Amino acid sequence: MASGEPATKKSKTDALPEHLSGIPEETKKVLIEIDAVQNEIDGLNEKASEEILKVEQKYNLLRRPQYEKRCEMIKKIPNFWCTAFLNHPQLSSIIDESEEQALTHLSNIEVDEFDDIKSGFRLRFFFTPNEFFENEKIEKEYNLGDTPSTTGTTIRWKEGKNLGKKGDSSSPLSFFEWLSENVDPAHDDIAEVIKDDMWPNPLQYYLLPEMEETGDDFEELIDDEEGLEEVDDEGGSEGEENDA
């Protein structure tokens, strides 16, 4: 076909897959009409996604001061982030005993989505001075554009304290191995868990054991109240019988 020559427009019948070529013409017509309506729905869905993205961008800006305020408060609680990580059902499974001590020095976490949200995000981990590495801040950046990639801070390990090399390639990555490596964004579940679950509400994981205890206490309180109600009912019944 010569350059600039318009493409041949497909007929409505050509719009259907070959394996449906033998169906009745009336059915073909209805299917093509359904397809046209579906295209309209898809267009609305795409428009909705764009509008939702604008709302998310707006509220990301509104949430930022609150996140900063929360971070300053968290700094006043010793081992807050370490406790939250160890209470998290997924993150706790990648933290071994040799890493727990290092995590007690984790003083702050920040999650920054790129301005357009969909093209990537950054994770920042802040540490107090410790015996394991020199870095005060370790950052991982995830670019989710046409060529997804991960870049991260090189951890300056102190002699004999490298937690990023366990020597067992068959085992899942531990937390500090993950922090040391640039994992393919498409397969980085740890980053997604931190960004989408831990970061929005770390308090729920810090309080998890206490919440369970509170739940037990609440159930005991309900049982006690039900017992008192039964006693009151029985006492009321006896009073009615005596009056009779």
VEXVOTOR-772722 format. One record per residue (C-alpha): residue in one letter; y, x, z. Coordinates in steps of 0.2 Angstrom, whole numbers. Example, Ala and Ser with C-alpha at 12.3 -4.5 7.8 and 13.67 -1.06 7.14 Angstrom:
% residues 2
SITE   r      py      px      pz
SITE   A     -22      62      39
SITE   S      -5      68      36
END
This chain:
% residues 244
SITE   r      py      px      pz
SITE   M       0       0       0
SITE   A      17       7      -5
SITE   S      29      11       9
SITE   G      41      -3      13
SITE   E      29     -16       6
SITE   P      27     -31      18
SITE   A      10     -33      25
SITE   T       0     -48      19
SITE   K       1     -62      32
SITE   K     -16     -68      38
SITE   S     -21     -86      36
SITE   K     -24     -96      51
SITE   T     -43     -95      47
SITE   D     -42     -76      47
SITE   A     -35     -77      65
SITE   L     -53     -82      71
SITE   P     -67     -69      74
SITE   E     -80     -68      61
SITE   H     -94     -75      72
SITE   L     -84     -92      72
SITE   S     -82     -93      53
SITE   G     -96    -106      52
SITE   I     -89    -119      64
SITE   P     -81    -135      58
SITE   E     -63    -134      51
SITE   E     -57    -147      64
SITE   T     -63    -135      78
SITE   K     -55    -120      70
SITE   K     -39    -129      69
SITE   V     -39    -133      87
SITE   L     -44    -116      92
SITE   I     -29    -109      82
SITE   E     -17    -121      91
SITE   I     -24    -116     108
SITE   D     -21     -98     103
SITE   A      -3    -101      98
SITE   V      -1    -110     115
SITE   Q      -9     -95     124
SITE   N       3     -83     116
SITE   E      17     -93     123
SITE   I       9     -93     140
SITE   D       7     -74     138
SITE   G      25     -72     134
SITE   L      31     -82     149
SITE   N      19     -71     160
SITE   E      27     -56     153
SITE   K      44     -63     156
SITE   A      39     -67     174
SITE   S      33     -49     177
SITE   E      50     -43     172
SITE   E      59     -55     184
SITE   I      47     -51     198
SITE   L      50     -32     195
SITE   K      69     -35     197
SITE   V      66     -44     213
SITE   E      55     -30     219
SITE   Q      69     -17     215
SITE   K      82     -28     224
SITE   Y      71     -29     240
SITE   N      66     -11     239
SITE   L      84      -6     242
SITE   L      86     -19     255
SITE   R      71     -13     265
SITE   R      76       5     264
SITE   P      88       5     279
SITE   Q      75      -4     289
SITE   Y      61       9     285
SITE   E      73      23     290
SITE   K      77      14     307
SITE   R      58      12     310
SITE   C      55      30     306
SITE   E      68      35     319
SITE   M      59      24     332
SITE   I      42      30     328
SITE   K      47      48     331
SITE   K      49      44     349
SITE   I      31      40     351
SITE   P      19      55     352
SITE   N       5      55     340
SITE   F      10      38     332
SITE   W       4      43     314
SITE   C     -11      52     320
SITE   T     -17      37     330
SITE   A     -13      25     316
SITE   F     -23      35     303
SITE   L     -38      37     315
SITE   N     -38      18     318
SITE   H     -37      14     299
SITE   P     -54       9     292
SITE   Q     -52      19     276
SITE   L     -41      34     281
SITE   S     -51      37     297
SITE   S     -67      41     287
SITE   I     -59      56     278
SITE   I     -52      64     294
SITE   D     -64      76     302
SITE   E     -63      83     319
SITE   S     -56     100     313
SITE   E     -41      90     305
SITE   E     -37      78     320
SITE   Q     -27      92     329
SITE   A     -17      96     314
SITE   L     -13      77     312
SITE   T      -6      77     329
SITE   H       9      86     321
SITE   L      12      73     308
SITE   S      29      67     314
SITE   N      35      56     299
SITE   I      30      48     282
SITE   E      41      42     268
SITE   V      36      32     253
SITE   D      48      31     238
SITE   E      44      21     223
SITE   F      53      27     207
SITE   D      68      16     203
SITE   D      59       6     190
SITE   I      44       5     202
SITE   K      30       5     189
SITE   S      32      23     183
SITE   G      28      31     199
SITE   F      31      35     217
SITE   R      32      50     230
SITE   L      23      52     247
SITE   R      32      64     259
SITE   F      23      70     275
SITE   F      33      79     289
SITE   F      26      90     302
SITE   T      32      98     318
SITE   P      28     117     319
SITE   N      10     120     321
SITE   E      -4     133     321
SITE   F     -11     128     304
SITE   F       3     129     290
SITE   E      21     134     288
SITE   N      27     119     279
SITE   E      38     106     288
SITE   K      37      94     273
SITE   I      23      92     261
SITE   E      26      80     246
SITE   K      15      72     232
SITE   E      23      65     217
SITE   Y      13      52     206
SITE   N      19      50     188
SITE   L      11      34     180
SITE   G      19      34     163
SITE   D      10      37     146
SITE   T       3      54     153
SITE   P      -2      50     172
SITE   S       0      66     182
SITE   T       1      72     200
SITE   T      11      86     207
SITE   G      12      92     225
SITE   T      19     105     237
SITE   T       8     121     239
SITE   I       3     121     257
SITE   R       6     138     265
SITE   W      -9     140     276
SITE   K      -9     152     291
SITE   E     -23     165     292
SITE   G     -40     157     295
SITE   K     -33     140     297
SITE   N     -35     133     279
SITE   L     -41     115     281
SITE   G     -40     112     262
SITE   K     -56     121     258
SITE   K     -72     115     266
SITE   G     -84     123     254
SITE   D     -94     107     251
SITE   S     -89     100     233
SITE   S    -102      86     235
SITE   S     -94      78     249
SITE   P     -79      66     248
SITE   L     -62      74     250
SITE   S     -55      76     267
SITE   F     -37      71     271
SITE   F     -31      89     270
SITE   E     -41      93     255
SITE   W     -33      78     247
SITE   L     -16      84     252
SITE   S     -19     101     245
SITE   E     -26      95     228
SITE   N     -18      86     213
SITE   V     -30      71     211
SITE   D     -30      61     195
SITE   P     -18      46     199
SITE   A     -31      34     191
SITE   H     -44      39     205
SITE   D     -33      42     220
SITE   D     -37      28     231
SITE   I     -30      38     246
SITE   A     -13      38     239
SITE   E     -14      19     236
SITE   V     -20      15     253
SITE   I      -6      25     261
SITE   K       7      17     249
SITE   D       1      -1     249
SITE   D      -7      -3     266
SITE   M      -2      10     279
SITE   W      16      12     275
SITE   P      21      -6     275
SITE   N      15      -9     292
SITE   P       8       6     302
SITE   L      11      -3     318
SITE   Q      -4     -14     316
SITE   Y     -15       1     315
SITE   Y      -7      10     329
SITE   L     -10      -5     340
SITE   L     -27      -9     334
SITE   P     -38      -6     349
SITE   E     -25     -14     360
SITE   M     -25     -29     349
SITE   E     -43     -31     351
SITE   E     -42     -30     369
SITE   T     -28     -43     369
SITE   G     -39     -54     358
SITE   D     -53     -53     372
SITE   D     -41     -57     386
SITE   F     -34     -71     376
SITE   E     -52     -78     373
SITE   E     -55     -76     392
SITE   L     -39     -85     396
SITE   I     -44    -100     385
SITE   D     -61    -101     393
SITE   D     -53    -101     410
SITE   E     -41    -115     405
SITE   E     -55    -125     398
SITE   G     -64    -123     414
SITE   L     -50    -129     424
SITE   E     -48    -144     413
SITE   E     -66    -149     415
SITE   V     -63    -147     434
SITE   D     -48    -158     433
SITE   D     -57    -171     423
SITE   E     -72    -171     435
SITE   G     -60    -173     450
SITE   G     -51    -187     441
SITE   S     -67    -196     438
SITE   E     -72    -194     457
SITE   G     -55    -201     462
SITE   E     -57    -216     451
SITE   E     -75    -220     458
SITE   N     -68    -218     476
SITE   D     -54    -230     472
SITE   A     -67    -243     465
END
